[in-house]
Amino acid sequence: MPTRSELLVLATCDELAGHGYGVVLDSDIARKTGIALGTVQDCLRGLDRESFVDLAPLENGHLTASVTPKGRQELAKDAGIVRTPIPSPDIKGQVKVVPRGLRSFIAEDKDFFLELLPDHRATDGLPESVHFWKTRIEETHADRTFRIGLIHGPSGCGKSSLVRAGLIPNLAAHVRYVYVEATPDDTEAGLLRELRNKCPELGKIRTLTKFLSALRKGQAIPAGQKVVIVLDQFEQWLHAKSGIENTELVDAVGQCDGGHVQTIVLVRDDFWTAMTRFSTQTRVKFDRDSNSYFMDLFHQPHGEKVLTAFGQACGRVKHPVTPDQQEFIELAASTLALNGMILPVRLALFFLVFQGREWTTQTLKDIGGVENIEVEFFKKIFDFGYSERRYRDHREAAQSVLRALLPGSGSEIKRPISWRELFDVSGYSSQPERFKELLRLLDKELFLITPTEQEKGLKADGGHATGASARFYQRVRSRQCQGFPGIPGGFHPQSGVSRSLNRSTTIEKEASFL
């Protein structure tokens, strides 16, 4: 007879498998239930002994499981089970988190997310980064707030998480929010759809500009209410449209008055030239005291705090932390840091690689040091049998694209490559939709490539290109090699023999895997 914890794990495994015969990873069950990974593994072993699941160990210590017919029969007998997480012990002052890998935190994470922010607290108890925007957005007098606001910072610094898990859940009820991820071609259509969902009274309006004009005039909004539009990953739109005069989006957001409707754009800071053009086109000056906020990196001590929380969330770090685990965390944080600062997404990448391993200094030695973390990440995403099918299906194409973007021998900088060149090397020349999906995965989900502000329209041969073929991409490491704080992979040299990182060696290892 399975225990209550085993029943919860069994039910969750069945749910994640779509109530079929799919295989589920133990860490996915832990993330879904909130149960420590070690406990989930013990439950799975117990269920396997009773033939409720078929269990398969992986070489990295993880387990995969699929529910057997006997397991589904057991679930049918216990159909009344309450499928809610078993609460973990309440440890005073301990941050309880649900890591989301490279994906941003969302509204469901609001109860713990604010504890992950390093800012000083304002008088309302909120981190300064949240307080800054909350007070300005909730203001309904146009002359006391902004029309268009800007949140900027390097890719992977947490802009999306700040808005989705920190700001939006804490807005007052009189604010209606519309959140849209920008794309090169469909931003305007997507925004109009979301506005219609939030303001169905204006559903008959066909153009974005007229819709925002109606909101500015107070139509469909009760007195004292307002609408705030959030355009995330706005560099995607800038990459495609910057420099084009009289775009629909510029005309539309020009209707924002601040009091009835306002817009916030989230942009990578290396698109500052394009944002300057956008500022000119919209006649909005971005000022750090009123409508602009820079997302800074984490100081190393705060990075250690976040790593500790991640480790405890997956059951790899004990309460309290053991001396060896503390040494592991400090070593990892110091190696991930550049001049004492850590990009948040590096912590997420580190967690993805180490969530199935013991958090000890010996583990770091076993993989050859933290400098090998990106190679380990590649293996996890594209190589191991438990990686997601949508990644595995693109393995060969992803390897070809990433190989083309690696620096050559003796160099750490690779020139940006055009969409057309990557399209040709990917092997998807007859499958443009597959290539589009590949770029989306590598850019927006895995943070491995990024669009760049290279002069648009210029081909490698000096000619001119239009449309998608005018877009250029580069590996994210390129910015780091030029001195910018970047994202996974470009670990900078640190002092000390055991912590020094050889960039050329890392690139060679990466190339050998690709």
N, C-alpha and C positions, 0 to 999 in steps of 0.2 A: 504494500500500500504506500504510494508516494506521500511524502510530507507536503505541507502547505507550500513551502518554498519550491519544492520540486514541481508541484502542480502549476505554480505561477510561471516557472521557467518553461514547462511543457506547453502551457497555453500560449505563451509569448512566442515560442519557437513555431508553433502552428500558425499563429497570426502572421508572423514575418514571412513565412513560407507561402502565404496566400491560401492556407488550409489545403495545401497540396503536398507534393513530395519534394519540394525544393529544399536546398541545403542552406542552413543558417549559421552564421559565424557567432561564436560565443560572445565576442565583444559587442555585437549588435543587440544580443539579448540583454547584456548588462546595461547598455545605454538605454534601451527601451524600458527596462524595469526599475533602474536605479539600484540594482543589487550589485555588490562588488564582483569583479570579474572572477576572482578566486572562488567565491561562493557559487557563482553560476556554473563554473567548471565542475565543482563537487556535485552539484545537483544533476548536471548532465551525465556524469559518471554513474550516479545512482540510478537515473532513469535508463541508462544503457544496460545496467545489470538486470533490470526488470523487463528489458526489451520494449520499453516505451519509445525509445529513440534509437536510431542507428548513428553511432558516433565514429568520427574519423579524426585522429590527431594530425596536426600539421607540423612541419619541421621547425617552425618558430615557436612552438609551445601552445599555439591556439588550438581550439577544437571546432569542428563543424558537426552539425547535427541535423537529422531529418526525422520527422515524427513518423512512427510506424503505424500500421492499422490498429495494433493493440493500443498504442498511445492515443489514437483518436477515439477509440472505444472508451478509454479511461476518461478522456475529456467530456465525452457525452454523458457519462455517469455523474460527473461533477460540473454540469453545465451552469450551476449557480455560483461557481467560483468568482470572487471579486478580483478582477485583473487590475489591481493597482499595485504600485511599487511598495515593497516592505520598507518602512522608514529606517534609515541608518541611525546609529546612535547620535544623539544631540551633543556635539562637542562644542563647547562655548568658544566663540571666536573663529571657528573653522569654516572656511568657505566651502560650500557644497555645490559642486558644479556638474553639469552634464556636457562634457566636451563634444564639439560638433566637427572635429577635424578641420578641414580647410574652409568649410562653409561658415557663413556668418551666424552669430547668435540671433535668435528671433524672440518675438513677444513672449513665448512660452518660458523663456529663460529669465524673465524680468526679476524673479525673486532672488536670484543669486548674481545676476550679471553686474549690477552696480558695484558689488564687492570686488570685481575684477578690474575696475577702473582705478587708476592711481591718483586721480585728482584730489586736491583739497576739497572738503565739503563746504557748501555754501550754508547760509543761515537756515534754509529749508531742509538741510540734511542731504541734499543731492550733490553728486560730484559736480565740480564747476563746469565741466563740458556739457552736462545735461542741463544744469541750471541756466547757463548762458542762452541756450536756444529755447528752453521752456518758457522763460519769462517774456521773451520777445515774440514768440509765436502766439501765446495766449493773449497778448495785447491786441485790442480791437480798435484802438485809435491809430489811424494811419500815420500821423505825425510822430508817434512814439515807437514805431517799429520799422521794419524794412520791407521792401517790395520783393527783392531777390537776395537770397543768402547763399553763402559758399562754405562748404566743409572740404578742406583739402589736406592732403598728406600722401606719403608713399603708399604704393599698392601693398595691401596686407597690414596696414596700421590699425584697422578696426573701424573705419568710417561707417560701413554698413551696419556692423553690430551696434555701434553707438546709437544709431537712429532706430534700428528695428527693435533692439532689446532694452535700450536705455531711455531714449527720448519718447517714442510713440506711446509706449504703455503708461507713461507718466503725464501725458497731456490731459488737460481738463476736458470735461465732457462737451464744452461748447465749441471745440475744435474738431472739424472733420478732416481726416488726413487721407491723402491719395498717394500711394507709394508705387513707383514704376521703375523698373530697371531699364535704363536707356539701351538702345541698340542702334546700329548704324542706319537702319532704314525704317524701322517701325515704331520709333519713340512716339511720334505724334498720334498715330492710330491707337497705340496702347494706352496713352494718356487719356484720349477721348473716351475710350471704353470704360476706364476706371472712373472717370468723372461722372459718366452716366450712371454707373452703379451707385456712386455715393450721392448723386443728386438726380434721381430719376425724374424729378419734376421738369428738368430741362432736357429730357431725352430726345425731343424732336429737333434740337439744334444740331446741325450737320457739320459745322466746322469748329475747330479748336479755338480759334480766335474769338468767334461769336460766343462760344460757351463761357470763356473766361471773362469776356466783356459783360455777360449777363450776371456772373457772380460778382464782379466789381460793382455793379449797380444794385446789388442786394437782392436780386431775384432768386427765389427758391431757397433763400437762407433766412431763417428767423432772425429778428433783431438780436444782436449780441453774439451771434455765431459767426464762424468764418471757416474757410477751407485752406489747408496748407498742402502744397504739392511737393513731394520729395522725388527728385530724379537721381537715382543711384547710378553709379558707373557712367557718369555723364561724359567721360572721355571717349566712350564708344560713339556717341553722337558727334562730339567734337572732331574725332578722327575722320569721320565721313563728311561732315558739313562745315567745318571751320573755314572761314574765308568766303563762303557762298553768301551772297547778299540776298536779303529779303526772304529768309526761310520762314516757313509757317510757324515753327516753334518760337523763334525770336519775336515774331509779330504777336503770338499768343501770350507769352509770358510778359510781354510789354504791357498787357492789360492789368497786371497785378498792381494793387494799390497798398497792400500791407494790412489794411483794416478788414477787408472782406475776403481777399484771396492773396496768397503769397507763395513763392516757390523757393525751395532750397535745392541746390545742386551739389552732388558729391563727386569730387574730381581728384584724380591723381595729380600730385604737385608737379610732375614733369610735363604736364600739359598747360603750363602757365602761359605760354605764348598764345595758345588757342583761347584760353580763358580771357586774356587781355582783349582779343578780338571780340569775344562774346560780350565782355563788359562794355566795349565801345558801341556795339550794335544795340544793346539793350539800354544804354545810357544809365548804367548802374555802376557806381564806384564801390569796390569791395574794401571795407575798412575793418580791421580786427577789433575795433571797439564797438561795432554796431552790427555787422552782417557777415563777418568772415571769421572762421575758426580753424586753426591749424592743429591737426591730430599728431601729437608728438609720440615718440617711441617710449617704451618702458625703461625706467632706470633698472639696473641689474638687480637690486634687492627686491623690487616689485616683481620682476621676472621670476625670481626664485619662489616668491609666494604663489604665483600663478602655476608654476611647474609643480609645486607641492600639492596644490589643490587638484590639478589634473591627475597626478599620481595616486592620490587618495581616492579620487572618483572611480578609478579603474581597479582599485584594490592592490596596487603595486607599492604604495607608500603607507607605512603604518601610522597609527595614532598612539603615542607621539612618534615623530620621525626618528629612525635609528641613526646612529652616527655615520654608518656607511652610506645610508640613503641620503643624508644631509650632504656628505662629501660629493656624492654623485650629482645631486641637484646643483650644488655650488659650482662644480667643475663644468657641468653642462651649460649653466647660465653664463659663466665667464667666457666660455668658448663661443657661445652664440652671440655674445655682446660685441659691439664695436664702440670703442671709447666709452664703455660703461652703459651703453644704451642697447636695448633689444627690440627688434621689430616683432610685434605680437604674433604674426603668422609663423615666424620661426618656432615659437613655442608650440603652436598647433602642429606643425610638421614634425617636430621632435616627438610629440605625444603620439602621433600616428605611427611612427616607426617603433617606439618603445612601449606601446601599451600592452603588447603581448610578451614583453621580456621583463626579467627582474631588473629593478632599478638599483644596480650596484656598480661600483667602479670596474669590477671584472667584466661586466657586460659591455661597457664602453671599449675595453681592451679587446674583447672578442670580435667586435666588428671593425677593429682597426682605428678607433677614435671617432670623435664627432664629425671629423672632416669627411667621413664616408656616409653621412646621413642621407645625402641626396641620392646616392647610388642605391642605398637601402630603400629609399622611398620609391624609386623607379621599380625595383623588384616587387615591392608590395603592391603597387598599382597595376603593373602590366605583366608580372611574371607568375606570382603564386596562384595556386588553383582557387583560392577563395576570393580573389579580386573580383570586382563587379564585372558582369558580362559586358556591359557597354564599354568598359575600358579595354577588356581583353579583345573584343572584336576589332578595336582600332590599333592593336599592338604594332603590327608591321608598319602601318602608315605613320603612327606616332613616332616610332623609331626613326623613320626616314626624315620626317620633318625636324625632329630634335637634333638629329645628326647634322643636317644641313645648317642648323643654326649654331652649332658648336664652333668656337674659335679654332683657327688652324694651329698647327704645330708651332710652338714658340710664341703664341699670342694669347692674350686673355680677352681680347675685344673682337667681336664679330659684327660686321656691318649688318644693318637691317636688310631683310630679304623681302621682296615683293610677294603679294598674294599669289600672283601668277607663277612665280618660281616655286613657291611652296606647293601650289596646286599640282605642278608638273612632277615634283619629286615624291609626292605622297602616294602615287599609284592610284589616285582617285580621279584621274583625268576624264573618265567617262561617268563619274558619279559625283557631281557638284554638291548634292545635298549631303552626301557622306562627308565630304571635305568640310563643308560648313559646320557640321556637327563636331568634327574633329577639332577645328579651331576653337569652337565654343568650349569644349572640354579642356583643352590645353590652356586656354586663356582664362576663362571665367570660373572654372571649377578647380583646376590643378595649379594655377599660378605659375605655369612653366614658360609661357610665352606672353608677349604683350604687344599691342599696337604701339607704334612710335610716331613721334611728331616729324618724321622726315618729310621734306618738302613733297607735297602731294603732286601726283601727276607726272613725276619724273621717272622714267624707266632707267634700268641699268645701262642701256645703250644710248641714253641721252634723249630718247624720244619721249612722247607724252602718252600717259594712260588715263583711262577714265573708269568710273565705277569702282567695283571691288578690286580690280587689278591695280588701281592706284594706291591701295593700302599697303603699308609695310609693317613687318613684324620683326621682333628680335627676342632672344632669350632674355629673361629678366635679369640675369647676372650682368649683362653689359653695363647697366647703370651703376652697379656696385663697383665694377672695375674702373669706372670713371669717377668714383668717390661719392656716389649717392648711396644712402641707406636703402637696401633693396629687400628682396624676398628670397625664399628658400634656395640654397645652393651656393651663393657667393660668400662663403664664410671668410672673414678677413683674418690676416695674420695676427696672432696674439703673442705676447712675450712668454718665454718659458719653453723649454724643449718639448715637454709633454703636451703642450697646448698649441704649438705652432702648426699652421696649416699651409701646405704647399698647394697653391692654386693650380699650377701646371699638372701636378700629380693627380689632383682631384678631377681635372678635365680629362686626363688620360684614362682614369678609371671609369668615368662616365661614358667616354667614347667606346671603351671596350665592352661595356654593357649594351650600349646602343648598337 
